[in-house]
C-alpha cells in the first residue's frame, strides 16, 4: 500500500465535469499512459489507469515535471487532490 506521506507526483488544479477531465500539475514526472494513479483528497479516493492524456487539447503519451496535463477520470476529482503514481 502506498504511504500518502510520500511525495505526490502531482496535484489536481481543475476539474471539468462534462467530459470528466482533471487537469494535473505534474510535480514528479514523467506520468505516462498506462500508469496506475491514486487520487487522494478530503473526499476523493480513486485508483485508475491513465488511458488518455492531453496537453493543450493534443494527445500525448507522457507528461514531464512542470507540465499540466488533462486526464480523463472515471469519477469526480477535486481541486487540490493529490495524485500519486502507484505503478507503470
C-alpha positions in Angstrom: 0.0 0.0 0.0 1.2 3.5 -0.8 2.1 5.7 2.1 0.5 9.1 1.4 3.2 10.8 3.3 5.4 10.1 0.3 5.8 13.0 -2.2 2.9 13.3 -4.6 3.5 13.0 -8.4 1.1 15.8 -9.0 -2.0 17.7 -7.9 -5.4 18.4 -9.5 -5.6 22.1 -10.4 -9.0 22.0 -12.2 -11.9 19.6 -13.0 -14.4 19.7 -15.9 -17.5 17.6 -15.2 -18.9 17.3 -18.7 -16.0 15.3 -20.2 -14.9 14.2 -16.6 -11.4 15.5 -17.1 -9.0 16.6 -14.4 -6.1 18.9 -15.0 -3.0 17.6 -13.2 0.0 19.7 -12.5 2.9 17.2 -12.6 5.4 17.7 -9.8 7.5 14.5 -10.4 7.4 13.0 -13.8 7.0 11.5 -16.1 3.4 10.4 -16.0 2.7 8.1 -18.9 -0.3 6.4 -20.5 -0.8 3.1 -18.7 0.4 4.4 -15.3 -1.8 3.5 -12.3 -2.7 6.6 -10.4 -4.2 7.1 -7.0 -6.0 10.4 -6.5 -6.4 11.3 -2.8 -8.2 14.2 -1.2 -10.5 15.2 1.6 -13.4 13.3 -0.1 -11.6 11.7 -3.0 -10.1 8.1 -3.1 -9.8 7.0 -6.7 -7.4 4.5 -8.3 -7.3 4.4 -12.1 -5.0 3.7 -15.0 -4.2 6.6 -17.4 -5.9 5.8 -20.7 -5.7 9.2 -22.4 -3.7 12.4 -21.8 -3.8 15.7 -23.5 -1.7 18.9 -23.4 -3.2 21.9 -25.0 -6.0 19.7 -26.4 -3.5 17.5 -28.2 -3.0 13.8 -27.3 0.3 12.9 -25.6 1.7 9.7 -24.2 3.8 11.3 -21.5 3.9 14.4 -19.3 7.1 15.7 -17.6 7.5 17.6 -14.4 6.2 21.1 -14.6 3.6 20.3 -17.2 -0.2 20.5 -16.8 -1.9 17.6 -18.5 -5.6 16.7 -18.9 -6.5 13.2 -17.8 -10.0 11.6 -18.2 -11.2 10.2 -14.8 -14.0 7.7 -14.2 -15.2 9.8 -11.2 -15.1 13.3 -9.9 -11.8 14.6 -8.7 -11.4 17.9 -6.9 -9.0 20.9 -7.0 -6.0 20.3 -4.6 -6.4 16.5 -4.6 -3.0 14.8 -4.6 -2.0 12.5 -7.4 0.2 9.5 -6.7 1.8 7.2 -9.2 1.4 3.7 -7.9 2.9 1.8 -10.8 3.7 1.9 -14.5 
